[in-house]
Amino acid sequence: MLVRVKLVDVNPKMIKAWRDSFEDNPEVEIIEGSMLEQPVSAWVTPTNSKASMDGGLDGVIKRQLGPAIEKKVQAEVKRRYGGSMPVGTATCVETGADQPRFLISTPTMVGSSDDISASLNVALACCAAFQMVHMHNTEHGGQIRSIALPGLGAATGRTPVEVCADLMWTAYNLFREKEFSSFEEMRKALEAILGDLGTFGTKMKSATGKAAVVAATAAVAAPAPKELDDDADDFDDDDDEGSVDDEDDALDDEEDEDDDSPAKKTNDHDDDDDDDDDDDF
């Protein structure tokens, strides 16, 4: 089996854009809702180069997991990158919680409110999160078996949701087809695939756009990802006994019950904020 991917956001426009971009990828689950409700091995959170978890989804996760998670992430940023994490890289730390077991942080921008709409940052950040999954699983025997990602760079970063979705699809396609030994190798491959960002959006909406990306991805000189061992420890399961499918069924049942209840379930982080506020920085 390969790592399962969920795309999760509270913004309905992001959901629609993902459904358009990922229409040929039924294996990718697209969910309108809260990241905090996703029972996966790892949550992916967009951050800044200092990994300051002061707002957006970072802030929501910090409130959920406790202030110690920020210290863990920043300590890992210092260990790996000397205190400032470049766009196109990522970290992975254990959360200390049952779910998710891991938090992957990937910067979409250097500061906390940069406009990244004219950059490759969304694709770089998404690819880096996926690359971190490969790196962690290679080192630790396939512990990360499923991940959930939000829309990257589509709120504060001002990247249009349609462009964001296409860039994330390109990153996902590369993740599914190739595995790299380093972030630098990953970045070179991605830049070769994307070409000129100024014409990327138009190209992707053409009849041959996706086919061109698929062909360019296939031409990358890198090995295919290794499949996970079905007998390995399933980090998506609290008791390490049930299957991933059983867990999904249980979640579906809970959602059905919520839909039937008089009090409709609300998101953990949309009380006073714009729906887009937790997507990125």
C-alpha positions as CSV (number, residue, x, y, z in Angstrom):
1,M,0.0,0.0,0.0
2,L,1.0,3.6,-0.5
3,V,0.5,6.5,1.9
4,R,-3.1,7.6,2.0
5,V,-3.7,11.3,1.4
6,K,-6.6,13.5,2.7
7,L,-7.1,17.1,1.6
8,V,-9.0,19.0,4.3
9,D,-10.2,22.6,4.5
10,V,-13.1,24.8,5.8
11,N,-13.2,26.9,2.7
12,P,-15.8,25.5,0.2
13,K,-14.0,27.3,-2.7
14,M,-10.8,25.3,-1.9
15,I,-12.8,22.1,-1.8
16,K,-14.3,22.8,-5.2
17,A,-10.9,23.6,-6.7
18,W,-9.4,20.4,-5.3
19,R,-12.3,18.3,-6.7
20,D,-11.6,19.8,-10.2
21,S,-7.9,19.3,-10.0
22,F,-8.0,15.8,-8.4
23,E,-10.9,14.5,-10.4
24,D,-8.8,11.6,-11.8
25,N,-7.5,10.7,-8.4
26,P,-10.3,9.0,-6.5
27,E,-7.7,7.6,-4.0
28,V,-7.4,11.1,-2.6
29,E,-10.1,11.9,0.0
30,I,-11.3,15.5,-0.1
31,I,-13.1,16.8,3.1
32,E,-14.7,20.0,3.9
33,G,-14.2,20.3,7.7
34,S,-11.6,20.7,10.4
35,M,-8.1,19.3,10.4
36,L,-8.5,18.5,14.1
37,E,-11.1,15.8,13.2
38,Q,-8.9,13.8,10.9
39,P,-7.6,10.4,12.3
40,V,-4.4,10.1,10.3
41,S,-0.8,9.4,11.1
42,A,0.3,13.0,10.5
43,W,-1.2,16.4,10.1
44,V,0.5,18.8,7.7
45,T,0.6,22.5,8.8
46,P,1.8,25.4,6.7
47,T,4.1,27.7,8.7
48,N,6.8,30.4,8.3
49,S,10.5,29.9,8.3
50,K,10.8,30.4,12.1
51,A,7.9,27.9,12.7
52,S,6.2,30.5,14.9
53,M,2.8,28.9,15.6
54,D,1.0,32.2,16.3
55,G,-2.0,32.1,13.9
56,G,-3.9,30.3,11.2
57,L,-3.9,26.5,11.3
58,D,-0.6,26.5,13.2
59,G,-2.3,28.4,16.0
60,V,-5.3,26.1,16.0
61,I,-3.0,23.0,16.2
62,K,-0.9,24.7,19.0
63,R,-4.1,25.2,21.0
64,Q,-5.1,21.6,20.4
65,L,-1.8,19.9,21.2
66,G,-0.4,22.4,23.7
67,P,2.4,25.0,23.6
68,A,5.1,22.3,23.9
69,I,4.5,21.4,20.2
70,E,5.8,24.8,19.0
71,K,9.0,24.3,21.1
72,K,9.4,20.8,19.6
73,V,9.0,22.1,16.0
74,Q,11.4,25.0,16.6
75,A,14.0,22.8,18.2
76,E,13.8,20.6,15.1
77,V,14.1,23.6,12.8
78,K,17.2,24.7,14.8
79,R,18.7,21.2,14.5
80,R,18.0,20.7,10.8
81,Y,18.3,24.2,9.4
82,G,20.0,26.4,12.0
83,G,16.9,28.1,13.1
84,S,15.4,29.2,9.8
85,M,13.6,26.7,7.6
86,P,13.8,27.4,3.9
87,V,10.6,27.2,1.7
88,G,10.9,23.8,0.0
89,T,11.8,21.9,3.2
90,A,9.9,20.5,6.2
91,T,10.2,19.0,9.7
92,C,8.4,16.1,11.3
93,V,8.1,15.8,15.1
94,E,6.2,13.4,17.4
95,T,3.2,15.2,18.9
96,G,2.9,13.1,22.1
97,A,-0.8,12.5,21.2
98,D,-2.4,9.3,20.0
99,Q,-3.6,11.1,16.9
100,P,-1.9,12.4,15.1
101,R,1.3,10.7,16.1
102,F,3.3,13.2,14.0
103,L,3.1,16.9,12.9
104,I,4.8,17.9,9.6
105,S,5.5,21.6,9.4
106,T,6.4,23.1,6.0
107,P,6.9,26.9,5.3
108,T,4.8,28.4,2.6
109,M,6.6,31.8,3.2
110,V,9.5,33.3,5.1
111,G,7.6,35.8,7.2
112,S,4.1,35.6,8.6
113,S,2.1,37.5,5.9
114,D,4.0,37.3,2.6
115,D,2.2,37.4,-0.7
116,I,3.3,34.2,-2.4
117,S,0.8,34.3,-5.3
118,A,3.5,34.9,-7.9
119,S,5.8,32.2,-6.6
120,L,6.3,28.4,-6.6
121,N,5.9,28.3,-2.8
122,V,2.7,26.3,-2.7
123,A,4.2,23.5,-4.8
124,L,7.5,23.6,-3.0
125,A,5.8,23.5,0.4
126,C,3.5,20.6,-0.6
127,C,6.3,18.7,-2.2
128,A,8.4,19.2,0.9
129,A,5.7,17.8,3.2
130,F,5.4,14.7,0.9
131,Q,9.2,14.4,0.8
132,M,9.3,14.4,4.6
133,V,6.9,11.5,4.6
134,H,9.2,9.5,2.3
135,M,12.3,10.5,4.4
136,H,10.6,9.6,7.7
137,N,9.2,6.3,6.5
138,T,12.6,5.3,5.1
139,E,14.3,6.0,8.4
140,H,11.6,4.7,10.7
141,G,10.1,1.7,8.8
142,G,6.9,3.2,7.4
143,Q,5.4,4.8,10.5
144,I,3.5,7.5,8.5
145,R,0.7,5.6,6.7
146,S,-1.7,8.5,6.1
147,I,-1.6,12.3,6.1
148,A,-4.0,15.2,6.0
149,L,-3.1,18.5,4.3
150,P,-5.0,21.9,4.2
151,G,-5.0,24.3,1.3
152,L,-1.5,25.8,1.2
153,G,-1.0,29.5,0.6
154,A,-4.6,30.2,-0.4
155,A,-5.5,32.6,2.4
156,T,-2.8,34.9,3.7
157,G,-0.5,33.9,0.9
158,R,-3.1,35.1,-1.6
159,T,-2.6,32.3,-4.0
160,P,-5.9,31.7,-6.0
161,V,-7.6,28.5,-4.9
162,E,-7.6,27.2,-8.5
163,V,-3.8,27.7,-8.8
164,C,-3.2,26.3,-5.3
165,A,-5.2,23.1,-6.2
166,D,-3.2,22.6,-9.4
167,L,0.1,23.2,-7.7
168,M,-0.8,20.7,-5.0
169,W,-1.9,18.2,-7.6
170,T,1.5,18.5,-9.3
171,A,3.2,17.9,-6.0
172,Y,1.0,14.9,-5.2
173,N,1.6,13.4,-8.6
174,L,5.4,13.7,-8.0
175,F,5.0,12.2,-4.6
176,R,3.0,9.2,-6.0
177,E,5.5,8.6,-8.8
178,K,9.0,9.5,-7.4
179,E,11.1,9.4,-4.2
180,F,14.1,11.6,-3.6
181,S,17.1,11.4,-1.4
182,S,17.0,15.1,-0.4
183,F,15.0,18.3,-0.6
184,E,17.4,19.8,-3.0
185,E,16.9,16.9,-5.5
186,M,13.2,17.2,-5.0
187,R,13.3,21.0,-5.7
188,K,15.2,20.6,-9.0
189,A,12.8,18.0,-10.2
190,L,9.8,20.1,-9.3
191,E,11.1,23.3,-11.0
192,A,11.8,21.3,-14.2
193,I,8.2,20.0,-14.2
194,L,6.5,23.3,-13.5
195,G,8.4,25.5,-15.9
196,D,7.2,29.2,-16.0
197,L,4.7,29.8,-13.2
198,G,3.3,32.7,-15.2
199,T,1.8,30.3,-17.7
200,F,1.2,27.4,-15.4
201,G,-2.4,28.1,-14.6
202,T,-3.4,28.5,-18.3
203,K,-1.5,25.4,-19.2
204,M,-3.1,23.3,-16.5
205,K,-6.6,24.2,-17.8
206,S,-5.7,23.1,-21.3
207,A,-6.5,19.7,-22.7
208,T,-2.9,18.6,-22.6
209,G,-1.8,20.4,-19.4
210,K,-2.0,17.5,-17.0
211,A,-0.7,15.1,-19.6
212,A,2.4,17.3,-20.0
213,V,3.0,17.3,-16.2
214,V,2.5,13.5,-16.0
215,A,5.0,13.1,-18.8
216,A,7.6,15.4,-17.2
217,T,7.2,13.7,-13.9
218,A,7.7,10.3,-15.5
219,A,10.9,11.6,-17.1
220,V,12.4,12.6,-13.7
221,A,15.5,10.4,-12.9
222,A,14.4,9.2,-9.5
223,P,13.1,5.8,-8.2
224,A,9.4,5.1,-7.6
225,P,8.3,5.2,-3.9
226,K,8.5,2.0,-1.9
227,E,5.1,0.6,-0.9
228,L,4.5,0.3,2.8
229,D,4.6,-3.1,4.4
230,D,1.0,-4.1,5.2
231,D,2.3,-5.9,8.3
232,A,4.0,-2.8,9.7
233,D,2.7,-1.0,12.8
234,D,-0.5,1.0,11.8
235,F,0.0,4.4,13.3
236,D,-3.6,5.4,12.3
237,D,-5.1,3.0,14.8
238,D,-5.2,4.0,18.5
239,D,-5.2,0.3,19.5
240,D,-2.9,-1.0,16.8
241,E,-5.5,-3.7,16.1
242,G,-8.2,-2.4,13.7
243,S,-7.6,-1.7,10.0
244,V,-7.5,1.7,8.3
245,D,-10.8,0.9,6.6
246,D,-12.4,0.1,10.0
247,E,-11.3,3.5,11.3
248,D,-12.8,5.2,8.3
249,D,-16.1,3.4,8.7
250,A,-16.2,4.4,12.4
251,L,-15.6,8.1,11.4
252,D,-18.3,7.9,8.8
253,D,-20.7,6.6,11.4
254,E,-19.9,9.4,13.8
255,E,-20.4,12.0,11.1
256,D,-23.8,10.4,10.2
257,E,-24.8,10.7,13.9
258,D,-23.7,14.3,14.0
259,D,-25.8,15.1,10.9
260,D,-28.9,13.7,12.5
261,S,-28.5,15.5,15.8
262,P,-30.3,18.8,16.5
263,A,-27.0,20.7,17.2
264,K,-24.9,20.7,14.1
265,K,-21.3,20.2,14.7
266,T,-19.2,23.3,14.2
267,N,-15.5,23.7,13.3
268,D,-13.0,24.2,16.1
269,H,-11.7,27.4,14.7
270,D,-14.3,29.3,12.8
271,D,-16.1,31.2,15.6
272,D,-15.0,34.7,14.8
273,D,-12.5,34.2,11.9
274,D,-12.9,34.1,8.2
275,D,-13.1,30.5,6.8
276,D,-9.8,31.0,5.1
277,D,-7.8,32.0,8.2
278,D,-6.7,28.6,9.2
279,D,-5.4,27.6,5.7
280,D,-2.0,29.2,6.0
281,F,0.0,32.2,7.2
